[in-house]
C-alpha cells in the first residue's frame, strides 16, 4: 500500500491534509517537522503550510529523500526558497477564493484541472520566481505562480489549500499526487 507522510509545519489546515489522504485510502501519518530524514519511510511526502519559514524544522532536508514531494502554500515556498527560486510578500494578504488558470494541462499534479479551477488560498507570501528546473503550472490574476512542478525530480507545489472545502477540486490534486507516488 502506498504510504505518504504529511509534515506538520504548524499550519491551521495540516490535519485536513492528513485526513484527505486517509479518506482516499492512503496509509498516512502526520509527522513533526523535526523528524530525522533517515526516520522517514514513505513513498511520498506532503510538506504542509504554516505560519513561518523559520519554523520548518527539517523540512528542507526532506527534498533529498528521493521520493515525490508535494509542498502546500508554505511548503511550496520552502521548495522554491531552498532550490534557488524567489519568495516574497504577496500583494494580497489573507485567505480568499481565487480562480486559478492552469498553464500546463499535461502536468501530473494540476494538469487535470485545466483550464481553470476555484481554490482557497493565502497570498501573504508567494513564489515570485520558480527555481531552475521548475515550470510554472498555474497562475491567477493576483499571483504569478499558483503552482509549480519539476517532474524530473518529482517536486511539486501549489500556493492554494487543496485540503479545504472551499477548494473545488482539492481531492483530485491529492489523487494526482498519489498517482505520482505510485508510478
Backbone torsions as a table, in degrees:
resi	resn	phi	psi	omega
1	UNK	NA	140.4	179.0
2	UNK	-66.2	135.9	-179.8
3	UNK	-121.5	124.5	178.8
4	UNK	-127.7	128.2	176.6
5	UNK	-100.7	147.9	175.9
6	UNK	-108.7	122.6	-179.6
7	UNK	-87.4	123.9	-177.4
8	UNK	-85.6	108.0	174.6
9	UNK	-104.2	27.4	173.0
10	UNK	71.1	25.5	177.1
11	UNK	-79.5	153.2	-176.4
12	UNK	-71.9	-16.1	-178.2
13	UNK	-111.4	6.2	-174.4
14	UNK	-55.7	-42.4	180.0
15	UNK	-61.5	-28.1	178.2
16	UNK	-73.4	-30.4	175.2
17	UNK	-64.6	-46.6	177.8
18	UNK	-59.4	-45.6	-179.1
19	UNK	-64.4	-40.5	-179.9
20	UNK	-59.2	-44.4	179.1
21	UNK	-66.7	-43.3	178.6
22	UNK	-60.8	-43.3	-179.6
23	UNK	-66.3	-21.9	176.2
24	UNK	-88.6	7.2	174.8
25	UNK	85.4	19.2	-178.0
26	UNK	-92.8	140.6	169.9
27	UNK	-72.3	112.1	-173.7
28	UNK	-140.9	150.6	173.5
29	UNK	-135.0	150.5	171.6
30	UNK	-96.3	120.7	-176.5
31	UNK	-117.8	150.5	175.9
32	UNK	-67.4	146.6	-179.1
33	UNK	-75.1	-0.2	173.6
34	UNK	-99.3	8.5	175.2
35	UNK	-61.7	133.5	179.0
36	UNK	-64.9	136.1	-179.7
37	UNK	-53.2	-38.3	-178.7
38	UNK	-68.8	-12.6	178.6
39	UNK	-91.8	-0.7	-179.4
40	UNK	-93.2	121.7	176.6
41	UNK	-120.3	97.9	-174.0
42	UNK	-153.7	157.9	175.1
43	UNK	-89.9	-10.3	179.5
44	UNK	-168.2	158.8	-177.3
45	UNK	-132.4	132.0	169.9
46	UNK	-105.2	122.4	175.0
47	UNK	-97.2	113.9	-171.9
48	UNK	-71.8	169.7	169.6
49	UNK	-73.3	177.6	179.5
50	UNK	177.1	174.2	-172.9
51	UNK	-83.7	-19.1	-165.9
52	UNK	-156.3	126.5	178.9
53	UNK	-62.0	-21.3	179.1
54	UNK	-78.2	-4.6	-177.0
55	UNK	-119.2	34.2	-175.6
56	UNK	-96.3	4.4	175.2
57	UNK	54.9	-127.2	-178.4
58	UNK	-92.4	11.7	-173.4
59	UNK	-53.8	-36.7	-179.7
60	UNK	-62.5	-35.8	-178.3
61	UNK	-69.5	-22.9	-178.5
62	UNK	-70.1	-16.3	179.0
63	UNK	-68.5	-17.1	-177.3
64	UNK	-98.7	12.0	-173.8
65	UNK	-86.4	0.5	176.6
66	UNK	62.0	37.1	169.7
67	UNK	-131.7	156.0	177.7
68	UNK	-58.5	141.5	178.9
69	UNK	-127.1	134.1	179.3
70	UNK	-122.3	111.5	178.5
71	UNK	-96.4	131.7	179.9
72	UNK	-112.4	122.7	178.9
73	UNK	54.2	-107.3	177.7
74	UNK	-55.6	-34.2	178.2
75	UNK	-60.5	-42.0	176.6
76	UNK	-67.3	-41.5	179.8
77	UNK	-62.7	-38.9	177.9
78	UNK	-61.9	-45.0	178.6
79	UNK	-58.6	-48.6	-179.2
80	UNK	-61.1	-46.7	-178.5
81	UNK	-62.8	-44.1	-177.0
82	UNK	-66.7	-32.2	-172.1
83	UNK	-103.9	14.0	172.0
84	UNK	100.5	8.5	173.3
85	UNK	-81.8	-170.5	-179.9
86	UNK	-129.5	131.6	178.4
87	UNK	-119.9	137.3	179.1
88	UNK	-152.2	176.4	178.3
89	UNK	-63.9	143.1	175.2
90	UNK	-84.8	163.0	178.8
91	UNK	-78.6	-20.9	-179.3
92	UNK	-121.6	122.9	-172.2
93	UNK	-73.4	-99.6	-166.2
94	UNK	-60.9	-168.6	-176.0
95	UNK	-70.4	143.6	179.2
96	UNK	-156.0	157.2	173.2
97	UNK	-82.2	123.6	-171.7
98	UNK	-132.3	139.8	169.8
99	UNK	-89.4	124.2	-178.6
100	UNK	-107.6	129.6	175.5
101	UNK	-91.6	127.6	179.0
102	UNK	-86.4	119.8	-178.1
103	UNK	-85.5	-27.1	-173.8
104	UNK	-125.2	94.8	-176.6
105	UNK	-71.7	-9.4	175.7
106	UNK	-94.3	0.0	-178.6
107	UNK	-66.4	133.8	-176.8
108	UNK	-68.5	-22.5	-179.1
109	UNK	-89.5	-51.2	-173.2
110	UNK	-117.6	-4.5	-176.6
111	UNK	-57.6	-34.5	-178.5
112	UNK	-67.7	-12.3	179.8
113	UNK	-86.1	-7.0	-176.5
114	UNK	-57.1	146.8	8.5
115	UNK	-86.4	-20.7	179.2
116	UNK	-157.7	169.2	180.0
117	UNK	-153.4	156.9	177.1
118	UNK	-98.5	132.5	-175.8
119	UNK	-135.7	166.9	174.2
120	UNK	-110.9	120.6	-173.3
121	UNK	-143.5	153.5	169.9
122	UNK	-108.8	137.7	179.3
123	UNK	-123.2	32.2	175.9
124	UNK	-60.9	-43.9	172.4
125	UNK	-129.0	152.1	-179.2
126	UNK	-157.2	160.7	176.0
127	UNK	-74.1	124.1	178.9
128	UNK	-97.1	-27.5	178.8
129	UNK	-145.2	127.0	179.9
130	UNK	-75.1	151.2	178.3
131	UNK	-68.4	162.8	175.3
132	UNK	-58.0	136.5	-179.7
133	UNK	94.6	-12.3	179.9
134	UNK	-98.1	154.3	173.5
135	UNK	-118.4	135.3	171.1
136	UNK	-71.5	125.1	-176.2
137	UNK	-109.9	-11.5	177.4
138	UNK	-156.4	154.3	-179.5
139	UNK	-150.2	168.3	175.1
140	UNK	-142.5	177.3	178.4
141	UNK	-64.9	-23.1	-176.2
142	UNK	-110.4	-4.6	-177.8
143	UNK	-148.4	124.9	-177.6
144	UNK	-71.8	-25.0	-179.6
145	UNK	-129.6	93.1	177.3
146	UNK	-88.8	-21.8	177.5
147	UNK	-156.5	153.8	179.2
148	UNK	-149.6	154.0	-179.7
149	UNK	-144.5	144.4	166.0
150	UNK	-125.3	93.1	-174.0
151	UNK	-69.8	-24.0	177.8
152	UNK	-66.4	-36.5	-180.0
153	UNK	-102.9	1.7	-177.7
154	UNK	54.1	49.2	176.0
155	UNK	-117.7	128.6	-172.5
156	UNK	-138.8	154.5	176.5
157	UNK	-156.6	150.4	171.6
158	UNK	-132.3	145.2	177.7
159	UNK	-75.6	-27.9	-174.3
160	UNK	-89.4	176.9	-178.0
161	UNK	-108.9	98.3	-179.4
162	UNK	-70.7	-14.2	-174.9
163	UNK	-83.6	-9.3	-176.6
164	UNK	-97.7	154.1	-175.9
165	UNK	-62.7	-27.9	-178.5
166	UNK	-68.8	-19.6	177.5
167	UNK	-85.3	120.3	-170.6
168	UNK	-64.5	-42.9	-173.7
169	UNK	-119.6	39.0	-177.4
170	UNK	-62.7	-43.2	179.6
171	UNK	-60.3	-34.8	179.7
172	UNK	-63.4	-36.6	177.2
173	UNK	-63.8	-45.2	177.6
174	UNK	-64.1	-40.3	177.3
175	UNK	-61.4	-40.2	178.3
176	UNK	-64.1	-39.8	178.0
177	UNK	-66.2	-39.2	176.0
178	UNK	-58.8	-44.2	177.6
179	UNK	-59.3	-41.0	178.2
180	UNK	-60.4	-43.8	-178.0
181	UNK	-68.8	-27.6	-177.6
182	UNK	-86.9	-12.8	-178.3
183	UNK	-102.9	NA	NA
